[in-house]
Amino acid sequence: MAITYTNNSHSISTTEYSLPGDGSYPQLQTTDGVFQFVLDLSNLAAGDQFRFRLYEKYDSGGTTRLAEEWIFTGAQSKPLFITPSFILGEGWDFTALRLAGSDRTIYWSIRKVA
């Protein structure tokens, strides 16, 4: 099986940002596969708080709903965060949002097995 990597970065602010869509949420993705998300949080500093969310539909006619959420506060002792793998495809998105502190550039990789 081939593994594909999509790497990018963006300055994350108080507008929820779609990482795979490279724009404001929602940017629903319908490409199916097994996905893993890798975040480089090395730019976070004291006073910062960022939220990352995974949204997915349970079927093609369903409503997109929150599936997972992670919140990171302050400088990270382990700056590389790797999610578990998720089987996605019905209408998903992975987003970032600054809750407190300063806008920071977040680097990420979306890894897909298919």
C-alpha positions in Angstrom: 0.0 0.0 0.0 1.2 3.5 -0.8 1.5 6.2 1.8 1.0 9.8 0.6 2.1 12.8 2.6 0.6 16.3 2.4 2.8 18.8 4.3 1.9 22.5 4.9 1.8 25.3 7.4 -0.3 28.3 8.3 -0.4 31.1 10.9 -3.4 30.0 13.1 -5.6 32.7 14.5 -9.1 32.9 16.0 -10.8 31.8 12.8 -11.2 28.0 12.7 -8.9 26.8 9.9 -9.2 23.7 7.8 -5.8 22.1 7.4 -6.6 19.8 4.5 -8.7 22.5 2.8 -6.1 25.2 3.4 -8.8 27.8 4.3 -11.6 28.6 6.7 -13.7 25.8 8.1 -15.6 24.0 6.7 -13.7 22.5 3.8 -15.1 19.0 3.9 -13.0 16.3 2.3 -14.5 13.2 0.7 -11.3 11.4 -0.2 -11.4 8.1 1.7 -8.6 6.3 3.3 -6.8 5.7 6.6 -5.4 9.1 7.8 -3.0 10.2 10.5 -2.3 13.8 11.4 1.1 15.1 12.6 1.4 18.5 14.2 4.6 20.4 14.9 3.7 22.5 18.0 7.2 23.8 18.6 6.2 27.4 18.1 3.7 27.4 21.0 4.8 29.6 23.9 3.6 30.4 27.5 0.1 31.9 27.3 -0.9 30.2 24.1 -3.7 27.7 23.8 -4.7 26.0 20.5 -7.5 23.6 19.7 -7.5 20.9 17.0 -10.6 19.1 15.9 -11.5 16.2 13.7 -15.0 16.2 12.1 -16.6 13.3 10.2 -19.9 12.2 8.8 -21.2 8.8 9.8 -22.5 8.3 6.3 -22.8 10.2 3.0 -26.3 11.6 3.9 -25.4 12.4 7.5 -24.4 15.6 9.3 -20.8 16.4 9.9 -20.1 16.1 13.6 -17.2 16.6 16.0 -15.4 13.3 16.4 -12.2 14.2 18.3 -10.7 17.3 20.0 -7.3 18.1 21.4 -6.3 21.3 23.3 -2.6 22.3 23.8 -1.6 25.0 26.3 1.8 26.7 26.5 5.2 25.5 25.3 5.1 21.8 24.6 7.7 19.5 26.2 6.9 17.0 23.3 6.3 19.4 20.4 5.5 16.7 17.8 1.9 15.4 18.2 0.8 12.4 16.2 -2.9 11.3 16.2 -4.1 7.8 16.0 -5.1 6.6 12.6 -8.7 7.2 11.5 -10.7 5.7 8.6 -12.3 8.7 6.9 -14.2 9.4 3.8 -17.8 10.5 4.1 -17.1 14.2 4.7 -14.3 15.0 7.1 -12.2 17.9 8.1 -9.3 18.5 10.5 -9.1 22.1 12.0 -7.0 24.4 14.1 -8.0 27.4 16.2 -6.2 29.7 18.5 -8.1 30.0 21.9 -5.5 32.2 23.7 -2.2 33.9 23.2 -0.6 34.9 19.9 -1.1 33.7 16.4 1.5 31.0 15.7 2.6 29.2 12.5 1.7 25.5 12.8 3.4 23.0 10.6 1.5 19.7 9.8 1.6 16.6 7.8 -1.5 14.6 6.7 -0.6 11.0 6.0 -2.9 8.8 4.0 -2.8 5.0 3.4 -4.9 3.8 0.5 
